[in-house]
Amino acid sequence: MKFRDRASGALSNGMATWKFLIGLVLFLAASVVWNIIAPAAVRYDPYPFILLNLFMSALAAVTAPILLMAANRQAAIDRQTIESADEASEQDLALDKQALDLIQKIASKMEIE
């Protein structure tokens, strides 16, 4: 597996957790509260919170491709699993056919119908 595949999987797994979502909500709430109640001289993003909006837009722009890459990686893994299962099924079917042929030969030698 390539580094980019492992990285997208790790990032998407990290972003799809309650820990990440709760942390994001706490960060957003703290940012809004700070920029409302802090003295005007130390506010870094006063209302209408343009910097916060930019941050959220950038997060969405980065998150979507990462999730798509992780989904593509999982789809490739699923395809490989299905292909190997199909090969195993074909092998099982061939063995079953051989067993049936052998049973029919034994039955004919014993004169069993």
WOVENNOR-V525459 format. One record per residue. N is the residue number from 1. RES is the residue in one letter. SS is DSSP state (2 for helix, 1 for strand, 0 for the rest). OMEGA is omega as a letter, one per 20 degrees, with the letter a starting at -180 (999 if undefined). D_LAST is the distance of its C-alpha to the last C-alpha in Angstrom with 1 decimal. Layout:
n=N res=RES ss=SS omega=OMEGA d_last=D_LAST
n=N res=RES ss=SS omega=OMEGA d_last=D_LAST
//
This chain:
n=1 res=M ss=0 omega=a d_last=54.8
n=2 res=K ss=0 omega=a d_last=58.2
n=3 res=F ss=2 omega=a d_last=61.3
n=4 res=R ss=2 omega=r d_last=61.7
n=5 res=D ss=2 omega=r d_last=58.2
n=6 res=R ss=2 omega=a d_last=58.9
n=7 res=A ss=2 omega=a d_last=62.3
n=8 res=S ss=2 omega=r d_last=61.1
n=9 res=G ss=2 omega=a d_last=58.4
n=10 res=A ss=2 omega=r d_last=61.0
n=11 res=L ss=2 omega=a d_last=63.5
n=12 res=S ss=2 omega=r d_last=61.2
n=13 res=N ss=2 omega=r d_last=59.9
n=14 res=G ss=2 omega=a d_last=63.5
n=15 res=M ss=2 omega=a d_last=64.5
n=16 res=A ss=0 omega=r d_last=61.7
n=17 res=T ss=0 omega=r d_last=62.9
n=18 res=W ss=2 omega=r d_last=65.1
n=19 res=K ss=2 omega=r d_last=67.5
n=20 res=F ss=2 omega=a d_last=68.2
n=21 res=L ss=2 omega=r d_last=68.6
n=22 res=I ss=2 omega=r d_last=70.9
n=23 res=G ss=2 omega=r d_last=72.9
n=24 res=L ss=2 omega=r d_last=73.3
n=25 res=V ss=2 omega=r d_last=74.4
n=26 res=L ss=2 omega=r d_last=76.9
n=27 res=F ss=2 omega=a d_last=78.2
n=28 res=L ss=2 omega=r d_last=78.7
n=29 res=A ss=2 omega=r d_last=80.4
n=30 res=A ss=2 omega=r d_last=82.6
n=31 res=S ss=2 omega=a d_last=83.6
n=32 res=V ss=2 omega=a d_last=84.5
n=33 res=V ss=2 omega=a d_last=86.4
n=34 res=W ss=2 omega=a d_last=88.3
n=35 res=N ss=2 omega=r d_last=89.3
n=36 res=I ss=2 omega=a d_last=90.5
n=37 res=I ss=2 omega=a d_last=92.4
n=38 res=A ss=0 omega=r d_last=93.6
n=39 res=P ss=0 omega=a d_last=97.1
n=40 res=A ss=2 omega=a d_last=97.3
n=41 res=A ss=2 omega=a d_last=98.4
n=42 res=V ss=2 omega=r d_last=95.0
n=43 res=R ss=0 omega=a d_last=92.6
n=44 res=Y ss=0 omega=a d_last=90.4
n=45 res=D ss=0 omega=a d_last=88.7
n=46 res=P ss=0 omega=r d_last=90.7
n=47 res=Y ss=0 omega=j d_last=89.5
n=48 res=P ss=0 omega=r d_last=87.5
n=49 res=F ss=0 omega=a d_last=85.7
n=50 res=I ss=2 omega=r d_last=85.1
n=51 res=L ss=2 omega=r d_last=84.2
n=52 res=L ss=2 omega=r d_last=81.6
n=53 res=N ss=2 omega=r d_last=80.2
n=54 res=L ss=2 omega=r d_last=80.1
n=55 res=F ss=2 omega=a d_last=78.3
n=56 res=M ss=2 omega=r d_last=75.6
n=57 res=S ss=2 omega=r d_last=75.2
n=58 res=A ss=2 omega=r d_last=74.8
n=59 res=L ss=2 omega=r d_last=72.3
n=60 res=A ss=2 omega=a d_last=70.2
n=61 res=A ss=2 omega=r d_last=70.5
n=62 res=V ss=2 omega=a d_last=69.3
n=63 res=T ss=2 omega=a d_last=66.6
n=64 res=A ss=2 omega=r d_last=64.7
n=65 res=P ss=2 omega=r d_last=63.9
n=66 res=I ss=2 omega=r d_last=63.0
n=67 res=L ss=2 omega=r d_last=60.5
n=68 res=L ss=2 omega=r d_last=59.0
n=69 res=M ss=2 omega=r d_last=58.7
n=70 res=A ss=2 omega=r d_last=56.9
n=71 res=A ss=2 omega=r d_last=54.5
n=72 res=N ss=2 omega=r d_last=53.9
n=73 res=R ss=2 omega=r d_last=53.2
n=74 res=Q ss=2 omega=r d_last=50.7
n=75 res=A ss=2 omega=r d_last=49.0
n=76 res=A ss=2 omega=r d_last=48.6
n=77 res=I ss=2 omega=r d_last=47.1
n=78 res=D ss=2 omega=r d_last=44.7
n=79 res=R ss=2 omega=r d_last=43.7
n=80 res=Q ss=2 omega=r d_last=43.0
n=81 res=T ss=2 omega=r d_last=40.9
n=82 res=I ss=2 omega=r d_last=38.8
n=83 res=E ss=2 omega=r d_last=38.4
n=84 res=S ss=2 omega=r d_last=37.3
n=85 res=A ss=2 omega=r d_last=34.9
n=86 res=D ss=2 omega=r d_last=33.4
n=87 res=E ss=2 omega=r d_last=33.1
n=88 res=A ss=2 omega=r d_last=31.4
n=89 res=S ss=2 omega=r d_last=28.9
n=90 res=E ss=2 omega=r d_last=28.2
n=91 res=Q ss=2 omega=r d_last=27.7
n=92 res=D ss=2 omega=r d_last=25.4
n=93 res=L ss=2 omega=r d_last=23.3
n=94 res=A ss=2 omega=r d_last=23.1
n=95 res=L ss=2 omega=r d_last=22.1
n=96 res=D ss=2 omega=r d_last=19.4
n=97 res=K ss=2 omega=r d_last=18.1
n=98 res=Q ss=2 omega=r d_last=18.3
n=99 res=A ss=2 omega=r d_last=16.5
n=100 res=L ss=2 omega=r d_last=13.6
n=101 res=D ss=2 omega=r d_last=13.6
n=102 res=L ss=2 omega=r d_last=13.9
n=103 res=I ss=2 omega=r d_last=11.0
n=104 res=Q ss=2 omega=r d_last=8.8
n=105 res=K ss=2 omega=r d_last=10.7
n=106 res=I ss=2 omega=a d_last=10.5
n=107 res=A ss=2 omega=r d_last=6.7
n=108 res=S ss=2 omega=r d_last=7.1
n=109 res=K ss=2 omega=r d_last=10.2
n=110 res=M ss=0 omega=a d_last=9.0
n=111 res=E ss=0 omega=r d_last=6.5
n=112 res=I ss=0 omega=r d_last=3.8
n=113 res=E ss=0 omega=999 d_last=0.0
//
